[in-house]
Amino acid sequence: MAKKMKLGVIGCGGMATNIHVPSIMEIENCKIVAVCDLYEEKAKALASKYNIPKTYALHHEMIEKEEMDGVVILVNPERTYWVADMCLKAGLHVMMEKPAGINSYQAHSLERTAKEMGKIAAVAMNRRHIPLVREVLKRVKAATEITQIDSRFMKFSNIHKDWHYTSAYNCDIIHALDLLRYAAGSEPKDAATVVQQFDSPVDNAWTSVIRFENGITGTLRANYRCAGRFHDLEIQGPRASAFINLGLGDITCNAKIYYGDGNSMYSAASTGVEETRVEFLDGIELAGGRTEYSHYYGYKAENVDFVNCVLEGKTPICTIEDAAKSMDMAELLLEKRI
């Protein structure tokens, strides 16, 4: 019989209940042996629903008493570092929800600890795992050299009330930033950022222009004073342009790729626009037809990746080292405020 990874889950809030635990339960080569939450009634409710043997209120007790190969950490960002550090030092492989700590210093500290302990530390940057995103990037990169990538993540939220421990930029907008950096396949060389406060005592809007080391130009736009949730990625090149919809006021997941022939376009008004071959990709179809958000939005895929990497000794799609570089980029963009 193939070995099963024994997993513990720390944090039994919405992300555990609605996303991670349901998807992990479907993975054949792993088993959740215990769950933990400071509010133990949450842990007990989750354990009862999925027939998980043990519950704990304190994660250090779970670490001491349970035989586990690794843990999935789903606590609030201000606690992530301390929980992940303790688990790594206890000899456990770790996957943590983003961000990898509340600043780059914590992320790099976890990177060093994971290396010292010889353990995998993966970070749940789920946009990298979305089947639609991965397929679009593969097709566009096969068709053209990329010149520009534009990443957008807009919402409406009073972040001064919801994010007390660190900026929502590091904890939430990091999704769009990491996706931009991942798609570019390069580190930022220089940047300029406009930061604003709209009806807020804290920064709640950021617009950045980035020049990457490989020559790609990028933009990152984020704003918490918008009429809904708008999240997309545009990729431009002379022979292919892609528009990835990750939810424009809804929870859709689809994309269009336009393929060009390299001919010059002078003026749409005077000469018209030549027809372009268009390819439509459906995110749910690419996820095997499963309509659960956890499937087509990359959450199950990141859990499968973590489990398989631990069992097979491979490298996760988003390591703590790589996640730390996205934290570095976040801090660079804020330093380049104009």
N, C-alpha and C positions, 0 to 999 in steps of 0.2 A: 504494500500500500504506500502511495506517495505521501511524503511528509506534509503535514499541515502546520502552518505557522500559527502559534498561539499569541493572540493579540489581547491587549487591554485597551480600553477607551477611557480617557480622562476628560471629563466635561460632557454633561448630558443635556445640554440646551438644545435649541432649535436645529443647529447644524448637525448635531449627533442624531437627534430624533428623526428629522425629516430627510437628511441627505446621507450622511456617512454610514451610520449603522445599517439602514436598510440595504445599501449597496454592498457593504462588506459581507452581510449575511448571504449574499448571492455568490460570493467567491468560494469556489470549492476547496481550494488549497489553503484555507485559513479558518480559524475558529476564534470567536471572541470568548475569552474565559472569564472576564470580569469587567465591570464598568464602575466609574468613580465620579462623584460630584459632591461638592461641599454641601449642597442640599440633597441629602441622601434619598429623599423621597423621589427626586427626579431619577436617580440611578435605579431605584427599585421599580419605578414605573417602566423604565426602558428595559430593564432586565426581565420583567414579567412579560412584556409584549413579545420579546424575542427569545425567551427561554434561555437567558444567560445565567450561568451558575452563581456568580458571586457579585456582591455590590460593596462599595466602600465609600466613606465620606472623605477620607484622607488618602491622597495618592501615595504618600510614603509608606502607608500601611499596605496598600495594594502591591507596591514594589517589593516589600519585604516578604509578603506571605504567598504571592502567586508565582507560579512557574510560567514565565512569558518569554517570547522571543522579541517582542517589540510592542510599542504603544502608539496609538493615534491620539494626539493632543488637540483638544477642541475647546480650550479655555479662552478667557478674554485676553487680548493682546498684552496687557500689562503683567500677566502671570505666565505667559508662554515661555519666556527665557528661563525662569526659575524651575518650572516643571520639566522642561526639555533638558536642562543642565543636569538635574538630579537623575533623570531617567538614563541619560547617556552614561553618566558616571556609575550607574548601577549595572551597566553592561547591556542595556537594551537598545535595539534599533528604534528610531523615532521618525514618525511623520507628524508634522505640526501644521495646523492651519496657518495661513498667512496672517500677519506678516511674521517674519522670522525675528521676533523681538520688536521693540519699539524704536530702535535706531540701528545704524550700521555697526556700532560698537558691539551691541549684544549679538547681532547676527554673526559677526566675525569671531566673537568669543565662542559661540556654539560650534562654529566651523572648526576652531582649534580643538575643542573638546572632543568632537566626533572623530577627528583625525587621531588624536592621542589614544582614544579608546578603541579605534578600529571598527567603528559602528557607522551604519548608514543613518544620515539625517536628511530626510526629504522634506520639502516645503510644498504645501498644497496650493501652488499657483495654477488653479484649475484651467485657466484659459489656454494654457499650453497643451492641455489634454483634450480639448474639445475636438471631436472628430472632424467637424466642419473646418475649423481653423487649420488643422494639420493638413487636410486635403487641399485646401486653397493654397497654402504656402508651398506645398509640393508642386502643384500645377503651375503656379505663377513663376516660381524659381526655375522650373524646367523650360519655361517659355521666354523669359526675358531677364535682363539685368534690372534690378530694382533701383529706382532713383529717389523715391519719396514714399514715406509711410506716415499716415495721420491716424492718431488714436484719440478717441473721445469717450468720456464717461461723465454723464450729466445726471443729476438727481434733484429732488427737493428734500431738504432735511435741515433741521436746526442743530447743526453739529456741535455748537457750544453747549448744548444740553445733553447730547448723546455720547460725545467723545470727551471724557474728562481727563484721561491719562496721557494722551498724546494726540498729535494732529491726525485728523481723518485722512489727510494726504498720505501719510505713511501706512495707515491701516486699511484704507479702502481704495483710494485712487492708485495705490501700488499695483492693483490688478491691471489697469490700463497701461501703466508705465512698464510693467514687466512684459506685457504682451508686445508693446512697441519695441522694447529692447530685444526680445526673443525673435520677433519677425525680422528685425534689422540684422541680427546675427553679429552685432558689433557693440563696442563700448562707446559712450559719448565722448567726443573730443572737446566740444564747446557748446554753450547754450545761453539762452536769454529767456527770462521768465517774468511775466507780468502777474502779480499777485494782488487780489482785491478782496474787500469785505463788503458784501451786499447784505444790508439789513442784519448785520452780525457783529458781535464784539471780537470774533476771531476770523482768521483768513478762511474763506470758503469758495474761492475761485482762483484757478491757476491756468495760465496759457503759456506754453513753452515752445520755443523753436530750438531744435537740436541738430548739430552736425556730428554725425558718427564718424569713427575712425576710418571706416571703409568707404566714406564718401556719401552715404545715404543721408538725405535730409529727413528729419522727423518733426512732427508737431504732437504735442500732448495738450488736450483741452479738457478741463474739468470744472464743474460749477454745481454748487448745491442750491442754487436758486433758479431751478428750471421747472417746467410744467409737468415733467414726468421723468422716467428713467430712460436715458438714451445712451446706448453703448454700441460703438461700431469701430471698425478698422478699415482704412482705405490703403491700398497698396498700388503704387504707380510704377510703370515701366514702359519703354517705347513699344513693346510688342504685347503687353498684357497689363490690364488694370483690373483690380479686384475690389469689391465693396462687400464687406462682411458685416451682416446685421446680427448683432448679439442682443437685440432687444431695443426696438425704437418705440417706446411707449407701451410695450407689451413684452411677452417672453418668447418671441419668435427667434429662430436661429437658422438663417439661410444666407446665401451669397450669390452674387453675380460676378462672373469673370468676362471681361471684354477683351477680345484678341484683335490686335491691330496688325497691319501689314508693313508698317514702317514708312508709309507714304506721308508726305507733308500735308497738313491741313491749314489752309490760309485763312478762310473766313466762312463761317456757317451762313452768314447773311448773304454774301455775294456768290459763293460757289456751292453752298450746301454742304452736307456732311455725308461722307461715304458710309455705306452700311458696314457694321462691325459684327463679327461673329460673337454671339453672346451665349454663355453657358450658365445655367442656373443649377445651384447645388442646394439640396434640402438637408438641414442639419439632423433632423430626425431620421430621415432615410439613411444617412451615413452612419448613424448610431444603431443601425440594425432595426429601425422601425419602432424602437422603444420610445414611448412618449413621456416617460418620467424625466423630470428636469435633471436628476442626478445622472442619468444616462447620456442625454444628448449635450449636456453642458460640462462634461468632462470630469465630474466628481467620481463616478465609479472607476473611470479609467485611471485616475491618479491613485486610487486605492489598490487596484490591480497591479499597477506599476510598482508600488511600494512593496507589496507582498512578493511579487515575482523577483524583484531585485534582491530582497533579503534571502529568499530560498535559493536563488541561482547565483548570488554574488555579483550582480550587475550594478550599474550606476543608474540612479533614478533620472527621470527627465528634468526634474528641478532639484538639484542638491542644495544643501545649506550654503555651499560655496557660491553657487550661482545666484541664489536668492540674496545673499549678502551684497553681490554686485548690483542688484536692482536697488537695494537700500542705499548703496553708495551713489547711484544715479539720482535717486530721489533727493538726497542731501545736496548733490551738485546742482540740481535744477533750482532748489530753493536758495542756494548761495548765489546763484546768478540772477538774482532778482533785479529788475530795472524799474 
